[in-house]
Amino acid sequence: MTISRQRGFTLIELMVAVTIMGILLAFAIPNFESFVNTNRLASAANEMIASIQTARMESLRRNNRVVVCLSSSPGSATPSCDTTGIKGWVTFLDVDKTGTFTANDKLLMASTLKDRVVVLTSPSVTGKVIFRSDGFAWTSADTLLNGTVEFCIASPRPLLNARDVNIGAGSRVAVATPIAANNNCATAVANPAAS
């Protein structure tokens, strides 16, 4: 007579494996959330810089005004320039010099925000960056732009939960991570995609 041995896990071995897996997941999930949020912020800031650089280059190349403006409808055929309900931004050749996208203008780029990302701007930006044919960014009040577009996520992960795109003296563009971003993001008007 041959004795057959059972193969597999005992209940104790299975419980130990599940417990170890639970402990590993408890450490991994918060880090994964932080990783995802950091990538969302970096993506938004990099895309805004690409839009600003495109606007500057096109204003010089076409010898015309180019506008980057926040929008509640960046994916539509006729996007609007808004400062509430922001879902992204558009970059367009402002042929008629109205500062808003019309049928005469040419859409160059449209960017959509990722979920949970909120946009805040400094008072000088007022929702749009205007590049004239000199390649400098100007405010709506005809002064060289010195302002910030901030992207943040109302979350404790990562602790530095914002990225600033700073535009200085009408031409310098840089990304910075503000230290006290948590308070600013909490007071932001939420992006509809975040809810």
C-alpha positions as CSV (number, residue, x, y, z in Angstrom):
1,M,0.0,0.0,0.0
2,T,1.3,3.5,-0.9
3,I,0.8,6.5,1.3
4,S,-0.2,9.6,-0.6
5,R,0.7,12.9,0.9
6,Q,-1.5,15.9,0.7
7,R,0.0,19.0,-1.0
8,G,-1.0,22.6,-0.3
9,F,-1.0,25.1,2.5
10,T,-2.2,24.5,6.0
11,L,-4.6,27.0,7.5
12,I,-1.9,28.4,9.8
13,E,0.5,29.0,6.8
14,L,-2.3,30.7,4.9
15,M,-3.2,33.0,7.8
16,V,0.5,33.9,8.3
17,A,0.8,34.8,4.5
18,V,-2.4,36.9,4.6
19,T,-1.2,38.7,7.7
20,I,2.2,39.5,6.1
21,M,0.4,40.7,2.9
22,G,-1.8,43.0,5.0
23,I,1.1,44.5,6.8
24,L,2.9,45.2,3.5
25,L,-0.2,46.7,2.0
26,A,-0.7,49.0,5.0
27,F,2.7,50.5,4.2
28,A,2.4,50.5,0.4
29,I,-1.0,52.1,-0.1
30,P,-0.2,55.5,1.5
31,N,3.1,55.6,-0.5
32,F,1.2,54.8,-3.7
33,E,-1.3,57.6,-3.1
34,S,1.6,60.0,-2.6
35,F,3.3,58.8,-5.8
36,V,0.1,59.2,-7.8
37,N,-0.7,62.7,-6.4
38,T,2.9,63.8,-7.0
39,N,2.8,62.7,-10.6
40,R,-0.6,64.5,-11.1
41,L,0.9,67.7,-9.8
42,A,4.1,67.4,-11.9
43,S,2.1,66.6,-15.0
44,A,-0.1,69.7,-14.6
45,A,2.8,72.0,-14.0
46,N,4.8,70.6,-16.9
47,E,1.8,70.9,-19.2
48,M,1.3,74.5,-18.2
49,I,4.9,75.3,-18.9
50,A,4.6,73.6,-22.3
51,S,1.5,75.8,-23.0
52,I,3.4,79.0,-21.9
53,Q,6.4,78.1,-24.0
54,T,4.2,77.3,-27.0
55,A,2.4,80.6,-26.6
56,R,5.7,82.6,-26.4
57,M,7.1,80.8,-29.4
58,E,4.0,81.2,-31.5
59,S,3.6,84.9,-30.6
60,L,7.1,85.6,-31.9
61,R,6.8,83.3,-35.0
62,R,3.4,84.7,-36.1
63,N,4.0,88.3,-34.9
64,N,0.6,88.2,-33.2
65,R,-1.0,87.9,-29.7
66,V,-1.3,84.4,-28.2
67,V,-3.3,83.8,-25.0
68,V,-3.2,81.0,-22.5
69,C,-6.4,81.0,-20.4
70,L,-8.1,78.9,-17.8
71,S,-11.2,77.2,-19.1
72,S,-14.3,75.3,-17.9
73,S,-14.5,73.7,-21.3
74,P,-11.0,73.1,-22.7
75,G,-12.1,70.1,-24.8
76,S,-15.1,71.7,-26.6
77,A,-14.9,73.1,-30.2
78,T,-15.4,76.6,-28.8
79,P,-13.7,76.7,-25.4
80,S,-14.4,79.5,-23.0
81,C,-12.0,81.5,-20.8
82,D,-13.3,81.2,-17.2
83,T,-12.0,81.5,-13.7
84,T,-14.7,79.2,-12.1
85,G,-15.3,75.6,-12.7
86,I,-11.9,75.2,-14.2
87,K,-11.3,71.9,-15.9
88,G,-8.1,72.9,-17.8
89,W,-6.8,75.6,-20.1
90,V,-6.4,76.5,-23.8
91,T,-3.7,78.2,-25.8
92,F,-4.9,80.1,-28.8
93,L,-3.9,82.7,-31.4
94,D,-5.9,85.8,-30.5
95,V,-6.4,87.2,-34.0
96,D,-9.2,89.7,-33.0
97,K,-7.3,90.7,-29.7
98,T,-10.4,90.2,-27.5
99,G,-8.6,87.9,-25.0
100,T,-11.3,85.3,-25.3
101,F,-11.6,82.5,-27.8
102,T,-13.8,83.4,-30.8
103,A,-14.5,81.9,-34.2
104,N,-11.7,84.1,-35.8
105,D,-9.1,82.7,-33.4
106,K,-6.9,79.6,-33.9
107,L,-6.7,77.0,-31.2
108,L,-3.1,75.8,-30.6
109,M,-3.4,73.6,-27.5
110,A,-6.0,72.4,-25.1
111,S,-5.1,70.8,-21.8
112,T,-7.4,69.1,-19.3
113,L,-6.7,68.7,-15.5
114,K,-6.3,65.3,-13.9
115,D,-8.9,64.4,-11.2
116,R,-8.5,66.1,-7.8
117,V,-6.1,68.8,-9.2
118,V,-7.2,72.3,-8.3
119,V,-5.9,75.6,-9.9
120,L,-5.2,78.8,-8.1
121,T,-3.8,82.0,-9.6
122,S,-2.2,85.1,-8.2
123,P,-4.2,88.3,-8.7
124,S,-2.0,89.5,-11.5
125,V,-2.8,86.4,-13.7
126,T,-6.6,86.8,-13.6
127,G,-7.1,83.5,-15.4
128,K,-5.0,84.4,-18.5
129,V,-1.5,85.0,-19.7
130,I,-1.2,87.2,-22.8
131,F,1.8,87.0,-25.0
132,R,2.4,89.9,-27.5
133,S,4.5,89.8,-30.6
134,D,7.6,90.8,-28.4
135,G,7.5,87.4,-26.7
136,F,6.7,88.8,-23.2
137,A,3.8,87.8,-21.0
138,W,1.5,90.7,-20.2
139,T,-1.4,91.2,-17.8
140,S,-4.8,92.4,-19.0
141,A,-3.9,95.8,-17.5
142,D,-0.9,96.1,-20.0
143,T,1.9,95.5,-17.5
144,L,4.6,92.9,-17.6
145,L,3.3,89.8,-15.9
146,N,4.7,88.8,-12.5
147,G,2.5,86.0,-11.3
148,T,1.9,82.4,-10.3
149,V,-0.4,79.6,-11.4
150,E,-0.6,77.0,-8.6
151,F,-1.7,73.4,-8.9
152,C,-2.6,71.6,-5.7
153,I,-4.4,68.6,-4.4
154,A,-6.3,68.8,-1.1
155,S,-4.6,65.8,0.4
156,P,-2.0,65.2,3.1
157,R,-0.1,62.9,0.7
158,P,2.4,64.2,-0.4
159,L,3.0,66.7,2.4
160,L,4.2,69.2,-0.2
161,N,0.9,69.0,-2.2
162,A,1.3,71.8,-4.7
163,R,3.4,73.0,-7.6
164,D,3.8,76.7,-8.6
165,V,4.4,77.8,-12.1
166,N,6.0,81.2,-11.6
167,I,6.2,83.8,-14.5
168,G,8.6,86.6,-13.7
169,A,9.2,89.9,-15.5
170,G,7.1,88.7,-18.4
171,S,9.5,86.0,-19.6
172,R,11.1,83.8,-16.9
173,V,9.1,80.6,-16.2
174,A,10.0,78.2,-13.4
175,V,8.3,75.5,-11.3
176,A,8.6,75.7,-7.5
177,T,7.2,73.6,-4.7
178,P,5.7,75.9,-2.0
179,I,6.2,74.9,1.6
180,A,2.8,75.9,3.0
181,A,0.6,74.6,0.2
182,N,-1.9,72.7,2.3
183,N,-3.7,75.8,3.6
184,N,-4.0,77.4,0.1
185,C,-5.5,74.3,-1.5
186,A,-8.1,73.9,1.2
187,T,-9.5,77.4,0.3
188,A,-9.5,76.7,-3.4
189,V,-12.6,76.6,-5.6
190,A,-12.7,72.9,-6.4
191,N,-12.3,71.6,-9.9
192,P,-15.6,69.8,-10.8
193,A,-13.6,66.7,-11.8
194,A,-12.4,66.4,-8.2
195,S,-15.8,65.8,-6.7
